[in-house]
Amino acid sequence: MRNKVSKLIPSNEVGKVFSVLSTLEATMPFFGSLVYSNIFAATLATYPGAIFLMSAAIMLGTLLACIFNEMYCRTKHLSIENA
């Protein structure tokens, strides 16, 4: 992912973007565990499997974002070659 990000942004912004990405990567486990714990506690009595549905929705969203990113990068790459 970092490879594609570095190609999409200006070279003088790479360090800033990578520092933001690193910060997000470091804080996600903390916030993820808070969200998962609260959702599990809230849905335990009514639908204990809701946490798995949420996980599947997040993974599906991530998959769609990756597919969109790949298609966008290929389209951009082809338009640069054809110019």
MMTF fields as JSON, N, C-alpha, C and O atoms, coordinates in Angstrom:
{
  "mmtfVersion": "1.0.0",
  "mmtfProducer": "UNKNOWN",
  "numBonds": 331,
  "numAtoms": 332,
  "numGroups": 83,
  "numChains": 1,
  "numModels": 1,
  "chainsPerModel": [1],
  "groupsPerChain": [83],
  "chainIdList": ["A"],
  "bondAtomList": [4, 2, 8, 6, 12, 10, 16, 14, 20, 18, 24, 22, 28, 26, 32, 30, 36, 34, 40, 38, 44, 42, 48, 46, 52, 50, 56, 54, 60, 58, 64, 62, 68, 66, 72, 70, 76, 74, 80, 78, 84, 82, 88, 86, 92, 90, 96, 94, 100, 98, 104, 102, 108, 106, 112, 110, 116, 114, 120, 118, 124, 122, 128, 126, 132, 130, 136, 134, 140, 138, 144, 142, 148, 146, 152, 150, 156, 154, 160, 158, 164, 162, 168, 166, 172, 170, 176, 174, 180, 178, 184, 182, 188, 186, 192, 190, 196, 194, 200, 198, 204, 202, 208, 206, 212, 210, 216, 214, 220, 218, 224, 222, 228, 226, 232, 230, 236, 234, 240, 238, 244, 242, 248, 246, 252, 250, 256, 254, 260, 258, 264, 262, 268, 266, 272, 270, 276, 274, 280, 278, 284, 282, 288, 286, 292, 290, 296, 294, 300, 298, 304, 302, 308, 306, 312, 310, 316, 314, 320, 318, 324, 322, 328, 326],
  "bondOrderList": [1, 1, 1, 1, 1, 1, 1, 1, 1, 1, 1, 1, 1, 1, 1, 1, 1, 1, 1, 1, 1, 1, 1, 1, 1, 1, 1, 1, 1, 1, 1, 1, 1, 1, 1, 1, 1, 1, 1, 1, 1, 1, 1, 1, 1, 1, 1, 1, 1, 1, 1, 1, 1, 1, 1, 1, 1, 1, 1, 1, 1, 1, 1, 1, 1, 1, 1, 1, 1, 1, 1, 1, 1, 1, 1, 1, 1, 1, 1, 1, 1, 1],
  "groupList": [{"groupName": "MET", "atomNameList": ["N", "CA", "C", "O"], "elementList": ["N", "C", "C", "O"], "formalChargeList": [0, 0, 0, 0], "bondAtomList": [1, 0, 2, 1, 3, 2], "bondOrderList": [1, 1, 2], "singleLetterCode": "M", "chemCompType": "L-PEPTIDE LINKING"}, {"groupName": "ARG", "atomNameList": ["N", "CA", "C", "O"], "elementList": ["N", "C", "C", "O"], "formalChargeList": [0, 0, 0, 0], "bondAtomList": [1, 0, 2, 1, 3, 2], "bondOrderList": [1, 1, 2], "singleLetterCode": "R", "chemCompType": "L-PEPTIDE LINKING"}, {"groupName": "ASN", "atomNameList": ["N", "CA", "C", "O"], "elementList": ["N", "C", "C", "O"], "formalChargeList": [0, 0, 0, 0], "bondAtomList": [1, 0, 2, 1, 3, 2], "bondOrderList": [1, 1, 2], "singleLetterCode": "N", "chemCompType": "L-PEPTIDE LINKING"}, {"groupName": "LYS", "atomNameList": ["N", "CA", "C", "O"], "elementList": ["N", "C", "C", "O"], "formalChargeList": [0, 0, 0, 0], "bondAtomList": [1, 0, 2, 1, 3, 2], "bondOrderList": [1, 1, 2], "singleLetterCode": "K", "chemCompType": "L-PEPTIDE LINKING"}, {"groupName": "VAL", "atomNameList": ["N", "CA", "C", "O"], "elementList": ["N", "C", "C", "O"], "formalChargeList": [0, 0, 0, 0], "bondAtomList": [1, 0, 2, 1, 3, 2], "bondOrderList": [1, 1, 2], "singleLetterCode": "V", "chemCompType": "L-PEPTIDE LINKING"}, {"groupName": "SER", "atomNameList": ["N", "CA", "C", "O"], "elementList": ["N", "C", "C", "O"], "formalChargeList": [0, 0, 0, 0], "bondAtomList": [1, 0, 2, 1, 3, 2], "bondOrderList": [1, 1, 2], "singleLetterCode": "S", "chemCompType": "L-PEPTIDE LINKING"}, {"groupName": "LEU", "atomNameList": ["N", "CA", "C", "O"], "elementList": ["N", "C", "C", "O"], "formalChargeList": [0, 0, 0, 0], "bondAtomList": [1, 0, 2, 1, 3, 2], "bondOrderList": [1, 1, 2], "singleLetterCode": "L", "chemCompType": "L-PEPTIDE LINKING"}, {"groupName": "ILE", "atomNameList": ["N", "CA", "C", "O"], "elementList": ["N", "C", "C", "O"], "formalChargeList": [0, 0, 0, 0], "bondAtomList": [1, 0, 2, 1, 3, 2], "bondOrderList": [1, 1, 2], "singleLetterCode": "I", "chemCompType": "L-PEPTIDE LINKING"}, {"groupName": "PRO", "atomNameList": ["N", "CA", "C", "O"], "elementList": ["N", "C", "C", "O"], "formalChargeList": [0, 0, 0, 0], "bondAtomList": [1, 0, 2, 1, 3, 2], "bondOrderList": [1, 1, 2], "singleLetterCode": "P", "chemCompType": "L-PEPTIDE LINKING"}, {"groupName": "GLU", "atomNameList": ["N", "CA", "C", "O"], "elementList": ["N", "C", "C", "O"], "formalChargeList": [0, 0, 0, 0], "bondAtomList": [1, 0, 2, 1, 3, 2], "bondOrderList": [1, 1, 2], "singleLetterCode": "E", "chemCompType": "L-PEPTIDE LINKING"}, {"groupName": "GLY", "atomNameList": ["N", "CA", "C", "O"], "elementList": ["N", "C", "C", "O"], "formalChargeList": [0, 0, 0, 0], "bondAtomList": [1, 0, 2, 1, 3, 2], "bondOrderList": [1, 1, 2], "singleLetterCode": "G", "chemCompType": "PEPTIDE LINKING"}, {"groupName": "PHE", "atomNameList": ["N", "CA", "C", "O"], "elementList": ["N", "C", "C", "O"], "formalChargeList": [0, 0, 0, 0], "bondAtomList": [1, 0, 2, 1, 3, 2], "bondOrderList": [1, 1, 2], "singleLetterCode": "F", "chemCompType": "L-PEPTIDE LINKING"}, {"groupName": "THR", "atomNameList": ["N", "CA", "C", "O"], "elementList": ["N", "C", "C", "O"], "formalChargeList": [0, 0, 0, 0], "bondAtomList": [1, 0, 2, 1, 3, 2], "bondOrderList": [1, 1, 2], "singleLetterCode": "T", "chemCompType": "L-PEPTIDE LINKING"}, {"groupName": "ALA", "atomNameList": ["N", "CA", "C", "O"], "elementList": ["N", "C", "C", "O"], "formalChargeList": [0, 0, 0, 0], "bondAtomList": [1, 0, 2, 1, 3, 2], "bondOrderList": [1, 1, 2], "singleLetterCode": "A", "chemCompType": "L-PEPTIDE LINKING"}, {"groupName": "TYR", "atomNameList": ["N", "CA", "C", "O"], "elementList": ["N", "C", "C", "O"], "formalChargeList": [0, 0, 0, 0], "bondAtomList": [1, 0, 2, 1, 3, 2], "bondOrderList": [1, 1, 2], "singleLetterCode": "Y", "chemCompType": "L-PEPTIDE LINKING"}, {"groupName": "CYS", "atomNameList": ["N", "CA", "C", "O"], "elementList": ["N", "C", "C", "O"], "formalChargeList": [0, 0, 0, 0], "bondAtomList": [1, 0, 2, 1, 3, 2], "bondOrderList": [1, 1, 2], "singleLetterCode": "C", "chemCompType": "L-PEPTIDE LINKING"}, {"groupName": "HIS", "atomNameList": ["N", "CA", "C", "O"], "elementList": ["N", "C", "C", "O"], "formalChargeList": [0, 0, 0, 0], "bondAtomList": [1, 0, 2, 1, 3, 2], "bondOrderList": [1, 1, 2], "singleLetterCode": "H", "chemCompType": "L-PEPTIDE LINKING"}],
  "groupTypeList": [0, 1, 2, 3, 4, 5, 3, 6, 7, 8, 5, 2, 9, 4, 10, 3, 4, 11, 5, 4, 6, 5, 12, 6, 9, 13, 12, 0, 8, 11, 11, 10, 5, 6, 4, 14, 5, 2, 7, 11, 13, 13, 12, 6, 13, 12, 14, 8, 10, 13, 7, 11, 6, 0, 5, 13, 13, 7, 0, 6, 10, 12, 6, 6, 13, 15, 7, 11, 2, 9, 0, 14, 15, 1, 12, 3, 16, 6, 5, 7, 9, 2, 13],
  "groupIdList": [1, 2, 3, 4, 5, 6, 7, 8, 9, 10, 11, 12, 13, 14, 15, 16, 17, 18, 19, 20, 21, 22, 23, 24, 25, 26, 27, 28, 29, 30, 31, 32, 33, 34, 35, 36, 37, 38, 39, 40, 41, 42, 43, 44, 45, 46, 47, 48, 49, 50, 51, 52, 53, 54, 55, 56, 57, 58, 59, 60, 61, 62, 63, 64, 65, 66, 67, 68, 69, 70, 71, 72, 73, 74, 75, 76, 77, 78, 79, 80, 81, 82, 83],
  "secStructList": [7, 2, 2, 2, 2, 2, 2, 2, 1, 7, 4, 4, 4, 2, 2, 2, 2, 2, 2, 2, 2, 2, 2, 2, 2, 2, 2, 2, 2, 2, 2, 2, 2, 2, 2, 2, 2, 2, 2, 2, 2, 2, 2, 6, 6, 6, 7, 6, 6, 2, 2, 2, 2, 2, 2, 2, 2, 2, 2, 2, 2, 2, 2, 2, 2, 2, 2, 2, 2, 2, 2, 2, 2, 2, 2, 2, 2, 2, 2, 2, 2, 2, 7],
  "xCoordList": [0.814, 0.0, 0.857, 0.554, 1.903, 2.769, 3.397, 3.629, 3.666, 4.239, 3.283, 3.7, 2.012, 1.028, 0.799, 0.642, 0.78, 0.574, 1.715, 1.489, 2.927, 4.074, 4.05, 4.622, 3.399, 3.308, 2.173, 2.187, 1.192, 0.026, 0.181, -0.573, 1.146, 1.289, 2.62, 3.546, 2.72, 3.991, 5.11, 4.872, 6.316, 7.453, 7.733, 8.268, 7.386, 7.643, 6.6, 6.748, 5.544, 4.492, 4.558, 3.781, 5.469, 5.523, 5.77, 5.103, 6.698, 7.005, 5.816, 5.56, 5.09, 3.913, 2.829, 2.235, 2.588, 1.541, 1.929, 1.088, 3.18, 3.621, 3.561, 3.264, 3.836, 3.744, 2.287, 2.012, 1.355, -0.061, -0.498, -1.209, -0.074, -0.413, 0.147, -0.539, 1.373, 1.974, 1.221, 1.015, 0.811, 0.049, -1.287, -1.698, -1.961, -3.232, -3.039, -3.832, -1.992, -1.719, -1.45, -1.842, -0.791, -0.456, -1.667, -1.753, -2.605, -3.75, -4.955, -5.85, -5.004, -6.161, -6.438, -7.604, -5.441, -5.769, -6.474, -7.372, -6.079, -6.707, -8.171, -9.058, -8.422, -9.791, -10.631, -11.825, -10.015, -10.74, -11.241, -12.377, -10.402, -10.826, -11.942, -12.845, -11.883, -12.968, -14.285, -15.32, -14.245, -15.469, -16.02, -17.214, -15.154, -15.61, -16.18, -17.212, -15.531, -16.019, -17.39, -18.279, -17.55, -18.835, -19.953, -21.068, -19.669, -20.698, -21.044, -22.217, -20.053, -20.317, -21.163, -22.12, -20.807, -21.57, -22.998, -23.926, -23.182, -24.513, -25.405, -26.625, -24.828, -25.631, -25.606, -26.212, -24.927, -24.785, -26.135, -26.36, -27.005, -28.307, -29.257, -30.063, -29.171, -30.122, -29.596, -30.315, -28.344, -27.783, -26.265, -25.543, -25.777, -24.344, -23.469, -22.281, -24.031, -23.241, -23.1, -22.503, -23.642, -23.583, -22.142, -21.839, -21.272, -19.877, -19.232, -18.365, -19.665, -19.122, -19.656, -18.946, -20.903, -21.464, -20.743, -20.476, -20.434, -19.703, -18.304, -17.834, -17.654, -16.333, -16.402, -15.54, -17.426, -17.587, -17.844, -17.319, -18.643, -18.913, -17.65, -17.418, -16.842, -15.58, -14.651, -14.023, -14.562, -13.701, -14.205, -13.41, -15.514, -16.08, -15.782, -15.422, -15.932, -15.592, -14.134, -13.803, -13.265, -11.842, -11.55, -10.763, -12.192, -12.014, -12.472, -11.779, -13.628, -14.124, -13.203, -12.979, -12.671, -11.728, -10.456, -9.923, -9.969, -8.771, -9.028, -8.181, -10.189, -10.529, -10.649, -10.13, -11.326, -11.444, -10.073, -9.791, -9.221, -7.877, -7.086, -6.407, -7.17, -6.44, -6.95, -6.156, -8.26, -8.827, -8.454, -8.157, -8.466, -8.105, -6.645, -6.317, -5.767, -4.338, -4.066, -3.257, -4.733, -4.54, -5.047, -4.396, -6.198, -6.744, -5.825, -5.577, -5.326, -4.422, -3.129, -2.605, -2.62, -1.391, -1.581, -0.712, -2.721, -2.979, -3.16, -2.709, -3.815, -4.014, -2.689, -2.513, -1.765, -0.447, 0.34, 1.017, 0.255, 0.962, 0.421, 1.182, -0.895, -1.509, -1.351, -1.577, -0.973, -0.853, 0.39, 0.638],
  "yCoordList": [-1.191, 0.0, 1.255, 2.221, 1.238, 2.411, 2.708, 3.865, 1.655, 1.839, 2.626, 3.563, 2.257, 2.961, 4.376, 5.302, 4.55, 5.884, 6.802, 7.96, 6.292, 7.128, 7.546, 8.575, 6.764, 7.123, 8.106, 8.8, 8.172, 9.027, 10.442, 11.334, 10.658, 11.971, 12.595, 11.886, 13.919, 14.578, 14.111, 13.757, 14.114, 13.577, 14.373, 13.818, 15.651, 16.436, 16.186, 16.685, 15.416, 15.115, 13.68, 13.311, 12.874, 11.453, 11.248, 10.425, 11.969, 11.829, 12.156, 11.462, 13.21, 13.601, 12.524, 12.16, 12.028, 11.018, 9.727, 9.104, 9.319, 8.096, 8.237, 7.265, 9.422, 9.601, 9.506, 8.952, 10.04, 9.918, 8.459, 7.978, 7.75, 6.326, 5.522, 4.647, 5.801, 5.084, 5.359, 4.454, 6.6, 6.949, 6.213, 5.69, 6.174, 5.447, 3.954, 3.335, 3.38, 1.955, 1.659, 0.606, 2.571, 2.339, 2.494, 1.82, 3.371, 3.624, 2.733, 2.618, 2.114, 1.293, 0.135, -0.097, -0.599, -1.678, -1.175, -1.841, -0.028, 0.522, 0.866, 0.443, 1.632, 2.037, 0.856, 0.785, -0.063, -1.245, -2.092, -2.566, -2.283, -3.089, -2.386, -3.046, -1.072, -0.336, -0.505, -0.78, -0.342, -0.445, -1.861, -2.056, -2.845, -4.235, -4.614, -5.282, -4.2, -4.528, -3.912, -4.565, -2.663, -1.992, -2.598, -2.781, -2.906, -3.512, -4.909, -5.281, -5.674, -7.019, -6.958, -7.717, -6.05, -5.923, -5.471, -5.914, -4.581, -4.06, -5.083, -5.039, -5.992, -6.935, -8.354, -9.252, -8.568, -9.924, -10.544, -11.722, -9.792, -10.334, -10.544, -11.473, -9.697, -9.777, -10.604, -11.452, -10.365, -11.076, -11.167, -10.279, -12.221, -12.336, -12.372, -12.056, -12.747, -12.829, -11.518, -11.479, -10.436, -9.132, -8.678, -8.012, -9.023, -8.611, -9.242, -8.64, -10.461, -11.113, -10.474, -10.381, -10.038, -9.314, -7.985, -7.579, -7.319, -6.066, -6.307, -5.542, -7.363, -7.697, -7.997, -7.567, -8.732, -9.043, -7.777, -7.633, -6.862, -5.606, -4.766, -4.157, -4.734, -3.986, -4.617, -3.907, -5.942, -6.615, -6.421, -6.251, -6.445, -6.206, -4.786, -4.565, -3.833, -2.448, -2.285, -1.555, -2.968, -2.925, -3.548, -3.015, -4.679, -5.33, -4.426, -4.3, -3.801, -2.895, -1.69, -1.243, -1.166, -0.05, -0.46, 0.313, -1.667, -2.157, -2.358, -2.029, -2.895, -3.092, -1.735, -1.556, -0.786, 0.547, 1.184, 1.788, 1.05, 1.619, 1.009, 1.725, -0.298, -0.972, -0.512, -0.249, -0.415, 0.036, 1.493, 1.848, 2.333, 3.739, 3.875, 4.653, 3.115, 3.2, 2.704, 3.293, 1.626, 1.126, 2.12, 2.332, 2.736, 3.726, 4.932, 5.45, 5.374, 6.519, 6.176, 6.993, 4.982, 4.542, 4.472, 4.904, 3.928, 3.846, 5.221, 5.453, 6.138, 7.479, 8.231, 9.05, 7.978, 8.61, 8.059, 8.812, 6.758, 6.145, 6.615, 6.776, 6.835, 7.233, 8.719, 9.151, 9.494, 10.95, 11.314, 12.494],
  "zCoordList": [0.0, 0.0, 0.0, -0.699, 0.767, 0.828, -0.527, -0.877, -1.279, -2.605, -3.495, -4.176, -3.494, -4.317, -3.812, -4.608, -2.505, -1.943, -2.358, -2.71, -2.319, -2.661, -4.127, -4.485, -4.972, -6.388, -6.66, -7.677, -5.762, -5.984, -5.446, -5.833, -4.562, -3.94, -4.341, -4.734, -4.244, -4.565, -3.644, -2.489, -4.161, -3.395, -2.121, -1.162, -2.088, -0.876, 0.218, 1.334, -0.092, 0.874, 1.399, 2.279, 0.873, 1.223, 2.717, 3.344, 3.281, 4.709, 5.592, 6.576, 5.244, 6.027, 5.961, 6.976, 4.766, 4.601, 5.31, 5.958, 5.198, 5.867, 7.381, 8.075, 7.905, 9.365, 9.825, 10.889, 9.037, 9.38, 9.308, 10.191, 8.254, 8.133, 9.3, 9.83, 9.706, 10.836, 12.128, 12.936, 12.324, 13.515, 13.537, 14.573, 12.389, 12.306, 12.562, 13.271, 11.988, 12.207, 13.672, 14.175, 14.356, 15.762, 16.676, 17.703, 16.32, 17.195, 16.886, 17.723, 15.737, 15.372, 16.336, 16.655, 16.813, 17.757, 19.021, 19.535, 19.512, 20.713, 20.443, 21.184, 19.384, 19.077, 18.599, 18.89, 17.873, 17.411, 18.561, 18.542, 19.558, 20.706, 21.49, 22.003, 21.583, 22.251, 21.497, 22.103, 20.194, 19.387, 19.458, 19.688, 19.262, 19.283, 20.644, 20.718, 21.703, 23.045, 23.311, 23.858, 22.924, 23.159, 22.317, 22.807, 21.076, 20.224, 20.719, 20.75, 21.098, 21.614, 22.877, 23.03, 23.781, 25.03, 24.765, 25.441, 23.773, 23.492, 22.792, 22.95, 22.031, 21.253, 21.803, 21.218, 22.9, 23.448, 23.792, 23.515, 24.374, 24.793, 23.615, 23.632, 22.602, 21.485, 20.317, 19.787, 19.908, 18.762, 18.925, 18.471, 19.563, 19.849, 18.596, 18.669, 17.46, 16.237, 15.494, 14.419, 16.05, 15.374, 15.167, 14.177, 16.074, 15.952, 14.717, 14.084, 14.383, 13.199, 11.919, 10.918, 11.964, 10.822, 10.619, 9.488, 11.716, 11.615, 11.034, 10.191, 11.488, 10.957, 9.466, 8.7, 9.057, 7.635, 6.826, 5.723, 7.359, 6.659, 6.519, 5.475, 7.56, 7.489, 6.455, 5.67, 6.452, 5.48, 4.057, 3.132, 3.88, 2.553, 2.095, 0.939, 2.992, 2.662, 2.283, 1.349, 3.011, 2.71, 1.348, 0.567, 1.073, -0.224, -1.362, -2.372, -1.206, -2.241, -2.421, -3.545, -1.322, -1.411, -2.144, -2.94, -1.883, -2.567, -4.057, -4.887, -4.392, -5.808, -6.504, -7.605, -5.871, -6.45, -6.621, -7.655, -5.61, -5.672, -6.824, -7.56, -6.979, -8.056, -9.418, -10.321, -9.571, -10.846, -11.12, -12.26, -10.098, -10.254, -10.666, -11.561, -10.009, -10.327, -11.743, -12.46, -12.153, -13.515, -14.542, -15.565, -14.292, -15.21, -15.296, -16.385, -14.175, -14.156, -14.887, -15.644, -14.663, -15.317, -16.825, -17.582, -17.269, -18.702, -19.324, -20.445, -18.613, -19.175, -19.262, -20.164, -18.358, -18.427, -19.614, -20.314, -19.841, -20.96, -22.309, -23.262, -22.39, -23.639, -23.928, -25.058, -22.947, -23.145, -23.911, -24.161]
}
